[in-house]
Structure formats: C-alpha cells, structure tokens
Amino acid sequence: MPIDISDHPEGSVLSVRAQPGARRNGIVGEQAGALKIAVTAPPDKGRANDAIVEVLAEALGLKRSQVELVSGPTSRAKRFLLRTLTAETLRNKLRTLLDV
C-alpha cells in the first residue's frame, strides 16, 4: 500500500504512524498507508511529536521549522505538513529512504 501523500499550497502533507517509546529514533517503513516512524521519546506532553519532527527534518533534509504537525497530536496516526517539498519530490525521497 503506498504511503498517503497529498499536495498542499505550502508543500505536501505526509501521513505518519508514530511508534513512541522505541529503542531508537528512525524511519521504520510503511504501515497502513503511512510512514512509520519510531522515536525513543514517550508520548508525553508532545515529546514524541517533537522527536518525529526531528526525524523527518533530518531524513528529508529540511529545517525543523519546515515540518509541522497538522493533525493527530495525541493519536498514533498523524499528518505532517512539509513546507517547500512537493508531493512528487517527497515520494522520490521516501523511495530512496525506504529502498522500494
């Protein structure tokens, strides 16, 4: 199942499945149409969300300010706005990251 990516006037929106409390931070793969990201931070006071922003920014070569949580702050299913990154560019970067 392809990862859900949609165009946005400021860039693109990416569906993410969070896995807080993991052993290490990183992109794990794809799960149910979302990019699965594991973070060591607990799901407490938005700490896991901040960690996911950091993982995404680093993996995609963006500044932290270009990555914004747009929905799902307390859910494992989240959506992030990635500014200046078109949906097509994002798909290509994810293909490279996931070796698909």
Backbone as CSV, one residue per row, in Angstrom:
resi,resn,N_x,N_y,N_z,CA_x,CA_y,CA_z,C_x,C_y,C_z
1,MET,0.850,-1.191,0.000,0.000,0.000,0.000,0.891,1.248,0.000
2,PRO,0.668,2.155,-0.930,1.532,3.346,-0.972,1.268,4.273,0.216
3,ILE,2.288,5.029,0.575,2.174,5.984,1.680,1.334,7.170,1.219
4,ASP,0.408,7.594,2.071,-0.506,8.677,1.738,0.215,10.022,1.777
5,ILE,0.342,10.628,0.603,0.975,11.938,0.475,0.038,12.801,-0.352
6,SER,-0.254,14.001,0.123,-1.120,14.880,-0.654,-0.471,16.244,-0.849
7,ASP,-0.838,16.896,-1.943,-0.320,18.236,-2.214,-0.954,19.232,-1.267
8,HIS,-0.222,20.290,-0.985,-0.685,21.358,-0.102,-0.136,22.653,-0.700
9,PRO,-0.855,23.783,-0.551,-0.348,25.042,-1.130,1.079,25.390,-0.683
10,GLU,1.478,24.954,0.516,2.812,25.292,1.028,3.828,24.160,0.836
11,GLY,3.382,23.030,0.297,4.299,21.903,0.121,3.515,20.619,-0.043
12,SER,3.667,19.694,0.929,2.910,18.445,0.871,2.593,17.974,2.289
13,VAL,1.569,17.114,2.381,1.164,16.562,3.677,1.420,15.058,3.655
14,LEU,2.089,14.577,4.697,2.500,13.183,4.795,1.798,12.508,5.970
15,SER,1.250,11.320,5.732,0.657,10.535,6.820,1.770,9.787,7.534
16,VAL,1.734,9.851,8.878,2.769,9.213,9.688,2.109,8.342,10.743
17,ARG,2.697,7.185,10.990,2.262,6.306,12.085,3.377,6.344,13.128
18,ALA,3.042,6.835,14.307,4.048,7.019,15.352,4.243,5.752,16.170
19,GLN,5.477,5.507,16.568,5.800,4.416,17.476,6.668,5.000,18.593
20,PRO,6.010,5.613,19.608,6.784,6.220,20.694,7.373,5.151,21.617
21,GLY,8.393,5.541,22.374,8.998,4.628,23.336,9.821,3.522,22.700
22,ALA,10.305,3.740,21.479,11.106,2.721,20.787,12.550,2.745,21.295
23,ARG,13.340,1.790,20.866,14.743,1.740,21.298,15.579,2.837,20.684
24,ARG,15.234,3.217,19.435,15.992,4.296,18.797,15.109,5.036,17.800
25,ASN,15.539,6.243,17.460,14.785,7.065,16.510,15.073,6.634,15.084
26,GLY,14.047,6.683,14.244,14.280,6.402,12.842,13.021,6.048,12.090
27,ILE,13.151,6.036,10.771,12.053,5.645,9.904,12.082,4.130,9.801
28,VAL,10.966,3.500,10.155,10.916,2.037,10.220,10.449,1.437,8.906
29,GLY,9.534,2.129,8.230,8.991,1.592,6.983,7.613,2.147,6.734
30,GLU,6.752,1.329,6.132,5.393,1.749,5.790,4.416,0.863,6.547
31,GLN,3.351,1.471,7.071,2.314,0.693,7.739,0.965,1.339,7.468
32,ALA,0.054,0.571,6.898,-1.326,1.012,6.642,-1.388,2.363,5.929
33,GLY,-0.571,2.538,4.904,-0.623,3.766,4.115,0.042,4.961,4.766
34,ALA,0.845,4.722,5.800,1.536,5.820,6.472,3.013,5.466,6.637
35,LEU,3.842,6.492,6.768,5.256,6.297,7.025,5.416,6.018,8.517
36,LYS,5.955,4.863,8.863,6.092,4.511,10.279,7.413,5.055,10.804
37,ILE,7.310,5.836,11.892,8.490,6.449,12.485,8.570,6.068,13.956
38,ALA,9.702,5.496,14.344,9.923,5.117,15.745,10.735,6.212,16.425
39,VAL,10.343,6.559,17.643,11.089,7.551,18.428,11.250,7.040,19.858
40,THR,12.363,7.402,20.479,12.615,6.961,21.847,11.775,7.740,22.851
41,ALA,11.345,8.948,22.482,10.585,9.806,23.397,9.234,9.173,23.748
42,PRO,8.795,9.369,24.988,7.475,8.858,25.382,6.369,9.751,24.828
43,PRO,5.147,9.218,24.690,4.040,10.052,24.190,3.522,10.947,25.319
44,ASP,4.383,11.860,25.775,4.076,12.673,26.937,4.333,14.149,26.627
45,LYS,3.308,14.980,26.760,3.426,16.434,26.553,4.039,16.775,25.198
46,GLY,3.707,15.994,24.171,4.179,16.297,22.821,5.636,15.968,22.553
47,ARG,6.289,15.272,23.491,7.715,14.987,23.294,7.932,14.046,22.108
48,ALA,7.052,13.069,21.950,7.198,12.154,20.803,6.974,12.915,19.490
49,ASN,6.004,13.834,19.481,5.755,14.633,18.271,6.985,15.454,17.892
50,ASP,7.634,16.062,18.896,8.849,16.841,18.629,9.944,15.951,18.055
51,ALA,10.054,14.747,18.607,11.076,13.815,18.134,10.797,13.398,16.689
52,ILE,9.518,13.202,16.351,9.149,12.834,14.979,9.499,13.974,14.020
53,VAL,9.235,15.204,14.442,9.591,16.374,13.615,11.091,16.340,13.326
54,GLU,11.875,16.043,14.348,13.327,15.996,14.183,13.753,14.891,13.215
55,VAL,13.163,13.702,13.358,13.492,12.570,12.477,13.139,12.920,11.029
56,LEU,11.935,13.474,10.824,11.506,13.838,9.466,12.416,14.903,8.862
57,ALA,12.707,15.938,9.637,13.544,17.033,9.132,14.919,16.513,8.722
58,GLU,15.502,15.676,9.575,16.831,15.150,9.282,16.810,14.223,8.065
59,ALA,15.832,13.327,8.012,15.762,12.352,6.917,15.492,13.013,5.567
60,LEU,14.713,14.097,5.579,14.314,14.730,4.321,15.128,15.973,3.988
61,GLY,16.088,16.306,4.832,16.937,17.460,4.566,16.203,18.780,4.713
62,LEU,15.293,18.855,5.674,14.536,20.088,5.905,14.940,20.706,7.233
63,LYS,14.573,21.988,7.415,14.741,22.618,8.720,13.564,22.186,9.580
64,ARG,13.744,22.186,10.891,12.638,21.802,11.790,11.430,22.703,11.580
65,SER,11.672,23.975,11.257,10.565,24.920,11.066,9.737,24.600,9.826
66,GLN,10.271,23.755,8.929,9.543,23.386,7.711,8.647,22.174,7.926
67,VAL,8.734,21.546,9.090,7.944,20.353,9.397,6.941,20.718,10.484
68,GLU,5.648,20.583,10.168,4.618,20.986,11.130,3.541,19.916,11.264
69,LEU,3.222,19.561,12.499,2.144,18.611,12.768,0.814,19.305,12.480
70,VAL,0.010,18.749,11.563,-1.274,19.378,11.244,-2.471,18.620,11.800
71,SER,-2.307,17.327,12.122,-3.412,16.608,12.765,-2.893,15.385,13.506
72,GLY,-3.635,14.981,14.535,-3.307,13.789,15.305,-2.298,13.982,16.417
73,PRO,-2.349,15.125,17.145,-1.336,15.340,18.186,-1.316,14.266,19.274
74,THR,-2.460,13.642,19.569,-2.486,12.625,20.623,-2.745,11.229,20.076
75,SER,-2.760,11.099,18.762,-3.036,9.813,18.122,-1.744,9.253,17.540
76,ARG,-1.710,7.932,17.307,-0.549,7.364,16.620,-0.577,7.739,15.140
77,ALA,-1.779,7.973,14.613,-1.917,8.373,13.208,-1.835,9.894,13.139
78,LYS,-0.831,10.392,12.439,-0.587,11.834,12.380,-0.435,12.277,10.936
79,ARG,-0.562,13.578,10.737,-0.312,14.151,9.415,0.610,15.347,9.607
80,PHE,1.671,15.380,8.795,2.652,16.458,8.898,2.713,17.246,7.598
81,LEU,2.745,18.580,7.732,2.947,19.454,6.587,4.449,19.625,6.415
82,LEU,4.927,19.342,5.204,6.338,19.502,4.882,6.448,20.664,3.903
83,ARG,6.838,21.808,4.419,6.884,23.020,3.586,7.991,22.934,2.536
84,THR,7.713,23.500,1.364,8.619,23.606,0.215,8.931,22.264,-0.457
85,LEU,8.330,21.177,0.013,8.590,19.868,-0.586,7.329,19.438,-1.337
86,THR,7.424,19.323,-2.656,6.245,18.897,-3.414,5.982,17.417,-3.145
87,ALA,4.750,16.988,-3.396,4.375,15.588,-3.180,5.285,14.667,-4.001
88,GLU,5.596,15.072,-5.229,6.431,14.251,-6.109,7.851,14.112,-5.553
89,THR,8.424,15.227,-5.123,9.771,15.209,-4.540,9.788,14.345,-3.288
90,LEU,8.748,14.485,-2.464,8.648,13.709,-1.230,8.589,12.214,-1.544
91,ARG,7.764,11.830,-2.529,7.673,10.408,-2.914,9.044,9.868,-3.309
92,ASN,9.774,10.659,-4.104,11.098,10.221,-4.550,12.058,10.064,-3.379
93,LYS,12.022,11.022,-2.446,12.916,10.942,-1.271,12.574,9.721,-0.428
94,LEU,11.278,9.460,-0.247,10.866,8.309,0.561,11.263,7.002,-0.117
95,ARG,11.142,6.964,-1.447,11.546,5.763,-2.191,13.017,5.470,-1.916
96,THR,13.832,6.514,-1.948,15.257,6.358,-1.680,15.499,5.902,-0.250
97,LEU,14.806,6.532,0.704,14.979,6.190,2.118,14.556,4.757,2.420
98,LEU,13.463,4.325,1.802,12.911,3.005,2.109,13.402,1.924,1.149
99,ASP,14.144,2.356,0.111,14.637,1.404,-0.901,13.513,0.575,-1.496
100,VAL,12.451,1.236,-1.934,11.318,0.494,-2.522,11.396,0.565,-4.021
